[in-house]
Amino acid sequence: MYDRVRTIAPQGVDAALDASGRGEIPDSIELVGSPARVLTLVACDAADTGIQVLLRTVRPRRILLCARRHVRRAAP
């Protein structure tokens, strides 16, 4: 994805939206220049990267699963 976007927008892009959850978050951050300009609808475990995570579009069960994973990682 990174190479294709760079080809059509060599100066970069203004923002990125992740709707796949397939691991493109690091490339998206590099393309836009700041994690604050990246939004994900599906990668709730990516919040520690500094991107924006929108959970309102996710089913309640998925929110609970994401919260569990986050708590497990944060526990000492």
C-alpha positions as CSV (number, residue, x, y, z in Angstrom):
1,M,0.0,0.0,0.0
2,Y,2.7,2.5,1.0
3,D,4.4,2.4,-2.5
4,R,1.1,2.8,-4.4
5,V,0.1,5.8,-2.3
6,R,3.6,7.4,-2.6
7,T,3.4,6.9,-6.4
8,I,0.2,8.9,-6.8
9,A,0.8,11.3,-3.9
10,P,4.6,11.9,-3.6
11,Q,4.2,14.9,-1.3
12,G,2.2,12.7,1.1
13,V,-1.5,12.8,2.2
14,D,-3.4,14.8,4.8
15,A,-4.9,11.9,6.8
16,A,-5.4,8.1,6.7
17,L,-8.4,5.9,7.6
18,D,-7.8,2.3,8.5
19,A,-10.8,0.1,7.9
20,S,-9.1,-3.2,7.3
21,G,-7.1,-3.8,10.5
22,R,-4.4,-5.7,8.5
23,G,-1.3,-3.9,9.9
24,E,-1.0,-0.8,7.7
25,I,-0.9,1.5,10.7
26,P,2.9,2.1,10.6
27,D,2.8,2.9,6.9
28,S,-0.2,5.2,7.4
29,I,1.6,7.1,10.1
30,E,4.6,7.5,7.9
31,L,2.5,8.7,4.9
32,V,0.7,11.4,6.9
33,G,3.6,12.3,9.2
34,S,1.8,12.1,12.5
35,P,-0.2,9.4,14.4
36,A,-2.7,12.1,15.3
37,R,-3.8,12.2,11.6
38,V,-4.6,8.4,11.4
39,L,-8.0,7.0,12.4
40,T,-8.9,3.3,12.7
41,L,-12.3,1.8,12.8
42,V,-11.2,-1.7,13.5
43,A,-7.7,-1.9,15.1
44,C,-8.6,-1.2,18.7
45,D,-5.2,-2.6,19.8
46,A,-3.4,0.1,18.0
47,A,-4.3,2.9,20.4
48,D,-0.8,2.7,21.9
49,T,0.6,3.9,18.6
50,G,-1.0,7.3,19.2
51,I,-3.6,7.0,16.5
52,Q,-7.2,7.8,17.0
53,V,-9.4,4.7,17.6
54,L,-13.2,5.1,16.9
55,L,-15.0,2.3,18.7
56,R,-18.6,3.5,18.2
57,T,-18.8,1.6,15.0
58,V,-17.6,-1.7,16.6
59,R,-20.0,-4.2,18.1
60,P,-20.0,-4.3,21.9
61,R,-18.5,-7.8,22.0
62,R,-15.5,-6.5,20.0
63,I,-15.0,-3.6,22.4
64,L,-14.9,-5.9,25.3
65,L,-12.4,-8.2,23.6
66,C,-10.2,-5.2,22.8
67,A,-10.4,-3.9,26.3
68,R,-9.4,-7.3,27.7
69,R,-6.4,-7.5,25.5
70,H,-5.3,-4.0,26.4
71,V,-5.6,-4.7,30.2
72,R,-3.6,-7.9,29.9
73,R,-0.8,-6.0,28.1
74,A,-0.8,-3.2,30.7
75,A,-0.7,-5.5,33.7
76,P,2.7,-5.8,35.4
